[in-house]
């Protein structure tokens, strides 16, 4: 008997035989890769997506029966999760394998199967050092919010949390002079009616299957999905990429795939690692550098009396306060882990505890970099053979201090007790950017304002590796919006 995967995916050997017919070859099946693929296939191009991991779930875990199964969901994570290394420069020794202290996921859909669902936009001032303005980018935000069925601010869909307790909670913060709004979420809140069923959490695997574009053979206007296929490197002649070397997860045979255009979409760190493994640092010294992640502090509030309803509040950033806070609950006393991506779906109305996640802007310092390591690593193939070397700048430390000082003010406004806080290391937020930063000219960066490599125009990056900086907002929505812009650039190049 065949598996569900055989219905929606193809195999590497079959695609290798049809390699001359591929318009766009995309590495990675998260929101960056799938969003780009759907846009390009809808324009009539033939697209192949390579994913290093297996097909495990067709949608976000929070939209499945596994949502509330704390006994089973961690096991699903562990099917596709691997450990990664983040360290500071003082503790990095290239002769010693760095400790594995962060997480990554290798599966069709990537992190979009497990992400937390918060979808704020960057602010206008977050684009101050981008070669793209907020005004130029806003149309991509609108498109992304529409295709993701985002609910809450900036959309026509009502907020996911909107009860009396939610409004009272927001009023309490606003009355204390702390602006608070409904959280924007990637959860479809459109009413089920006349045959329409809400989609639940957004995920790239769900969007890809719903698109109707999947096929098992390469053809124009369609998408082929190949799981368990590890991209090892791209070859180039100095002016264009000439092929991509790929192998099966459990195979030794390598294939050389050829396309008109190649796209890295494995997430900022994996896209950067693949560029380094391909020797692209020889083309520009900035390849691998200017890495950043959000500053991340967790807090636990205790209320004086139960709210009796679930709440999810968002305290937005300001120019003077470059961080935001997400407050969720109530719960019996608990703490955040990566397995709690949907923890706020299962609130305890009689609980007294609220979780607070505070994310602040992190500086993309030139010295923060991805380096290749010689150890085996924990990921598929060579995907785990790297370390991120990152140190907090003076600006990072200042923002962390401000975040830590602000949480007690929020607790006071809520007439709550701040029981616990935790400052997390870089990499813990899982909101990485940089490594292949964009610029307005070839000397200033690796890629142009559509993510295409200046030195290799038939190679591009669809994810946050191209970003020179990021606001405090969770990055999922902006990655999706950026990939829409990226696809626009790829199509313009191929149709010129």
C-alpha positions in Angstrom: 0.0 0.0 0.0 1.2 3.5 -0.8 1.2 6.4 1.6 -0.5 9.8 1.4 2.8 11.3 0.4 2.7 9.4 -2.9 -0.5 11.2 -3.9 1.0 14.8 -3.6 4.7 14.3 -4.1 7.2 13.0 -6.7 10.6 11.4 -6.4 14.0 12.8 -7.1 14.9 10.2 -9.8 11.8 11.1 -11.9 12.5 14.8 -11.7 16.2 14.3 -12.6 15.1 12.8 -16.0 13.0 15.9 -16.8 15.5 18.5 -15.6 15.7 20.4 -18.9 12.0 21.4 -18.6 12.2 23.1 -15.2 11.7 26.9 -15.1 12.3 27.5 -11.4 13.9 25.2 -8.9 13.1 26.1 -5.3 14.9 24.7 -2.2 12.6 24.7 0.8 8.8 24.2 1.3 8.0 26.7 4.0 6.0 29.9 3.4 8.9 31.5 1.4 9.2 28.6 -1.0 5.5 27.7 -1.4 4.4 31.3 -1.7 6.9 31.9 -4.5 6.1 28.6 -6.2 2.3 29.3 -6.3 2.8 32.8 -7.7 5.2 31.6 -10.4 3.1 28.6 -11.4 0.1 30.8 -11.7 2.1 32.8 -14.2 2.6 29.7 -16.3 6.0 28.6 -15.2 7.1 25.0 -14.3 8.2 24.9 -10.7 9.9 22.1 -8.7 10.2 22.4 -4.9 12.9 20.4 -3.2 12.3 19.6 0.5 15.0 17.9 2.7 12.4 16.4 5.1 9.4 14.1 4.7 5.7 14.8 4.2 4.3 14.4 7.7 1.2 16.7 8.0 -0.9 18.4 5.4 -1.7 21.3 7.7 -0.7 23.1 10.9 -0.7 20.9 13.9 -3.2 23.3 15.5 -5.7 22.6 12.8 -5.6 18.9 13.4 -6.8 16.5 16.1 -3.2 16.6 17.5 -3.8 20.2 18.7 -4.6 19.3 22.3 -2.6 16.1 22.5 0.3 17.0 24.7 1.4 13.4 24.7 1.5 13.1 20.9 2.4 16.5 19.5 6.0 16.4 20.9 6.5 13.1 19.1 5.4 14.7 15.9 8.0 17.5 16.5 10.7 14.9 17.1 10.0 13.1 13.8 11.2 16.2 11.9 13.1 18.3 14.5 16.9 18.6 14.6 19.2 20.5 16.9 21.3 23.5 15.9 24.2 25.5 17.3 24.2 29.1 18.3 27.2 30.5 20.2 29.1 33.7 21.0 32.5 34.3 19.6 34.3 34.0 22.9 33.1 30.3 23.2 33.5 29.3 19.6 36.4 26.9 18.8 36.4 25.6 15.2 38.2 22.5 16.4 35.5 21.6 18.9 31.8 20.9 17.9 29.7 23.6 19.4 26.8 22.6 21.7 23.5 22.0 20.1 21.1 24.5 21.8 18.4 25.5 19.4 15.9 23.9 17.1 15.1 23.6 13.4 12.5 21.5 11.5 13.0 19.6 8.3 9.6 18.6 6.8 7.2 19.6 4.0 5.8 22.9 5.4 8.8 23.5 7.7 8.0 25.6 10.7 4.7 26.6 9.2 3.3 23.3 10.7 4.2 24.5 14.2 4.4 28.3 14.3 2.6 30.3 16.9 0.2 32.2 14.7 1.0 35.9 15.5 1.1 38.0 12.3 1.8 41.7 13.0 3.4 43.9 10.3 6.6 45.7 10.6 6.1 49.4 11.2 7.0 52.2 8.8 10.2 53.0 10.7 11.3 49.3 10.6 12.0 49.9 6.9 14.4 52.8 7.5 17.5 50.9 6.4 15.8 48.7 3.8 16.3 49.7 0.1 12.4 49.3 0.0 10.0 51.6 1.7 6.9 50.7 3.7 4.7 52.3 1.1 6.3 50.1 -1.6 5.9 47.0 0.6 2.4 47.6 1.8 0.7 46.0 -1.2 2.6 42.8 -0.5 1.4 42.9 3.1 -2.2 43.2 1.8 -1.7 40.3 -0.6 -0.1 38.1 2.1 -2.8 38.8 4.7 -5.4 37.8 2.1 -3.8 34.6 1.0 -3.0 33.6 4.6 -6.6 34.5 5.7 -5.2 36.7 8.5 -7.7 37.9 11.1 -7.6 41.0 13.2 -6.0 44.4 12.5 -5.5 45.4 8.8 -8.1 42.9 7.6 -11.8 42.4 7.2 -11.9 39.3 9.3 -12.7 39.7 13.0 -10.0 39.1 15.6 -9.6 35.5 16.8 -10.0 36.6 20.4 -12.9 39.1 20.9 -14.9 38.3 24.0 -15.9 40.6 26.8 -12.9 39.6 28.9 -10.6 40.4 25.9 -12.0 43.9 25.5 -11.9 44.5 29.3 -8.3 43.4 29.3 -7.3 45.7 26.5 -9.2 48.6 28.2 -7.3 48.0 31.4 -4.0 48.4 29.6 -5.0 51.3 27.5 -6.4 53.1 30.6 -3.0 52.8 32.2 -1.4 54.5 29.2 -0.1 51.2 27.6 -1.5 50.8 24.1 -2.9 47.3 23.6 -4.8 45.9 20.6 -6.3 42.6 19.4 -3.5 40.3 18.2 -3.3 39.8 14.5 -3.3 36.0 13.8 -2.9 33.7 10.9 -6.1 32.0 11.8 -9.1 32.1 9.5 -12.1 33.5 11.4 -14.5 33.8 8.5 -17.9 32.3 9.3 -18.6 28.8 8.2 -21.5 29.3 5.9 -22.9 28.3 2.5 -20.3 25.7 2.0 -17.3 27.7 3.2 -15.2 26.0 5.9 -12.6 28.1 7.7 -9.0 27.0 7.1 -7.7 27.3 10.7 -4.0 28.1 11.0 -2.1 29.1 7.9 0.6 26.7 6.7 2.4 26.4 3.5 1.6 22.7 3.1 -2.1 23.5 3.4 -1.9 26.3 0.8 0.2 24.2 -1.6 -2.4 21.3 -1.5 -5.3 23.7 -1.8 -3.7 25.5 -4.8 -4.6 22.7 -7.2 -1.2 23.2 -8.9 0.5 20.0 -7.6 1.5 17.4 -10.2 3.9 14.5 -10.3 5.6 15.4 -13.6 7.2 18.7 -14.6 4.9 20.8 -16.7 4.2 24.5 -17.3 1.9 26.1 -14.9 2.2 23.4 -12.3 4.3 22.5 -9.2 6.2 19.3 -8.4 7.0 18.7 -4.7 10.0 16.4 -4.0 10.4 15.5 -0.3 13.5 13.8 1.2 15.8 15.6 -1.2 18.8 17.4 0.2 20.3 20.3 -1.8 24.1 20.2 -1.3 25.3 23.1 -3.4 24.8 25.1 -6.6 27.5 25.2 -9.3 28.2 28.4 -11.2 30.5 29.8 -13.9 30.9 33.2 -12.3 28.0 34.8 -14.0 25.2 32.2 -13.7 24.3 29.1 -11.7 24.7 26.1 -14.0 23.1 23.4 -11.8 22.1 22.2 -8.4 23.6 19.1 -6.8 21.0 17.1 -4.8 20.7 13.7 -3.1 18.0 11.7 -1.5 18.0 11.7 2.3 18.8 8.0 2.5 20.7 7.7 -0.8 24.3 8.2 -1.8 23.6 8.9 -5.5 23.8 12.6 -6.5 21.8 14.3 -9.2 22.5 17.5 -11.0 19.3 19.4 -11.7 19.2 22.2 -14.2 16.7 25.0 -14.3 16.3 28.5 -15.8 16.2 30.0 -12.3 17.2 28.7 -8.8 15.8 29.9 -5.5 16.9 29.4 -1.9 14.0 29.3 0.5 15.1 27.1 3.4 14.9 29.9 6.0 17.6 32.5 6.6 20.1 30.2 8.2 19.8 27.2 5.9 19.7 29.5 2.8 22.9 31.1 4.0 24.5 27.7 4.9 23.7 26.5 1.3 25.3 29.6 -0.2 28.4 29.1 1.9 28.5 25.4 1.0 28.4 26.5 -2.7 31.4 28.7 -2.2 29.5 31.9 -2.9 31.4 33.9 -0.2 34.1 34.1 -2.9 31.7 36.3 -4.9 30.9 38.7 -2.1 32.4 38.9 1.4 29.1 39.7 3.0 27.8 36.1 2.3 27.2 34.6 5.7 27.3 37.8 7.8 24.9 40.3 9.4 22.8 37.6 11.1 20.3 38.6 13.7 17.5 37.2 15.8 14.9 38.9 18.1 15.7 39.7 21.7 13.3 37.4 23.6 12.1 37.6 27.2 9.4 35.5 28.6 7.2 36.4 31.6 4.6 34.8 33.8 1.8 37.0 35.3 -0.5 35.9 38.1 -4.0 37.6 38.2 -6.0 38.2 41.4 -9.1 36.6 40.0 -10.0 34.5 36.9 -10.9 36.1 33.6 -13.3 33.3 32.8 -12.5 33.7 29.1 -9.4 33.3 26.9 -7.5 36.5 25.9 -4.7 37.3 23.5 -3.5 40.9 23.7 -0.8 42.7 21.7 1.2 45.6 23.0 2.7 47.1 19.8 6.1 48.7 19.5 6.8 52.4 19.2 9.7 54.4 17.8 11.0 54.8 21.4 10.1 51.3 22.4 11.4 48.9 19.7 9.8 45.8 21.2 6.3 44.3 21.5 4.6 42.0 24.0 2.1 39.2 23.3 0.0 38.2 26.4 -2.0 35.0 26.3 -4.0 32.9 28.7 -5.3 32.3 31.2 -3.7 29.0 32.2 -2.9 26.9 35.1 0.6 27.8 35.9 2.8 26.9 33.0 5.8 27.9 30.9 6.5 28.2 27.2 8.3 25.5 25.2 8.6 25.1 21.4 5.9 22.4 21.7 3.4 25.1 22.9 3.0 26.9 19.6 -0.7 26.6 20.0 -0.8 26.8 23.8 -3.3 29.7 23.7 -5.9 27.5 22.0 -6.4 25.5 25.2 -6.9 28.1 27.9 -8.3 27.4 31.3 -11.1 29.9 32.1 -10.5 29.4 35.8 -6.7 29.8 35.5 -4.9 32.8 37.0 -1.7 32.8 34.9 -0.9 34.7 31.8 2.1 34.1 29.5 4.0 37.1 28.1 6.4 36.9 25.2 8.4 40.0 24.6 10.3 40.4 21.3 12.7 43.2 20.6 14.7 44.3 17.6 18.1 42.7 17.3 21.0 44.4 15.6 22.3 42.6 12.4 26.0 43.2 13.2 28.5 42.4 10.6 30.4 40.1 13.0 27.3 37.9 13.5 27.8 35.1 11.0 27.0 31.6 9.9 30.1 29.4 9.6 30.5 25.9 8.3 31.7 23.2 10.7 33.3 19.8 10.2 31.3 17.8 12.6 28.4 15.6 11.5 25.7 17.8 12.9 22.2 16.8 13.8 20.3 17.7 10.6 19.8 15.7 7.4 22.9 15.3 5.3 25.2 18.3 5.8 22.3 20.6 6.9 23.5 20.6 10.5 27.1 21.2 9.8 27.2 24.9 10.8 27.2 27.2 13.7 25.8 30.7 14.2 28.3 33.0 15.9 26.4 35.9 17.4 27.1 38.4 20.1 24.7 41.0 21.6 25.6 44.5 20.7 25.3 47.5 23.1 22.0 48.3 21.4 20.8 44.8 22.0 21.7 44.9 25.7 20.0 48.3 26.1 16.8 47.0 24.5 16.9 43.8 26.6 17.2 46.0 29.7 14.2 48.1 28.6 12.1 45.0 27.9 13.0 43.6 31.3 12.0 46.9 33.0 8.7 47.2 31.1 7.2 43.9 32.1 6.7 45.0 35.8 4.9 48.1 34.4 2.6 45.9 32.4 1.9 43.7 35.5 1.1 46.8 37.6 -1.4 48.0 34.9 -3.1 44.6 35.0 -3.1 44.5 38.8 -1.2 41.2 38.4 2.0 39.8 40.0 5.0 39.2 37.8 6.1 35.8 39.1 9.0 35.0 36.7 11.0 36.3 33.8 13.6 34.7 31.6 16.0 36.2 29.2 16.5 33.8 26.3 19.8 33.4 24.3 20.0 34.5 20.7 18.5 31.9 18.4 15.7 31.0 20.9 13.1 33.3 19.2 13.5 31.4 15.9 13.1 34.6 14.0 16.4 34.7 12.2 17.4 37.0 9.4 20.4 38.0 7.3 23.3 36.2 5.7 22.5 37.3 2.2 21.5 40.9 2.7 20.1 43.0 0.0 21.2 46.4 -1.2 20.6 49.0 -3.9 23.9 48.4 -5.6 26.3 45.4 -6.1 28.9 46.7 -3.7 26.6 47.2 -0.8 25.2 43.7 -0.5 24.7 40.2 -1.8 21.3 40.5 -3.4 19.1 43.1 -5.1 15.8 44.5 -3.9 14.0 41.4 -5.2 16.4 38.9 -3.6 18.3 38.1 -6.8 22.1 37.7 -6.4 24.0 40.6 -8.0 26.7 38.3 -9.3 24.4 35.3 -10.2 21.1 36.8 -11.5 19.5 33.4 -12.1 19.8 32.7 -8.3 17.6 34.3 -5.7 16.6 34.1 -2.1 12.9 34.1 -1.1 13.3 34.2 2.7 14.6 36.5 5.4 18.2 35.9 4.6 18.0 38.9 2.3 16.8 41.3 5.0 19.2 44.0 6.3 17.2 44.3 9.5 13.8 43.5 11.0 11.3 45.1 13.3 10.1 43.5 16.5 7.1 41.8 14.7 7.1 38.0 14.4 8.5 37.4 10.9 6.1 35.0 9.3 3.8 37.6 7.6 6.7 39.6 6.4 8.5 36.6 5.0 5.3 35.7 3.1 5.0 39.3 1.8 8.7 39.4 0.8 8.4 36.1 -1.1 5.5 37.7 -3.1 7.8 40.5 -4.1 10.6 38.0 -4.8 8.4 36.0 -7.1 7.5 39.2 -9.0 11.2 39.8 -9.6 11.8 36.2 -10.8 8.9 36.3 -13.2 10.0 39.7 -14.6 13.5 38.3 -15.2 12.3 35.1 -16.9 9.8 36.9 -19.1 12.1 39.7 -20.2 
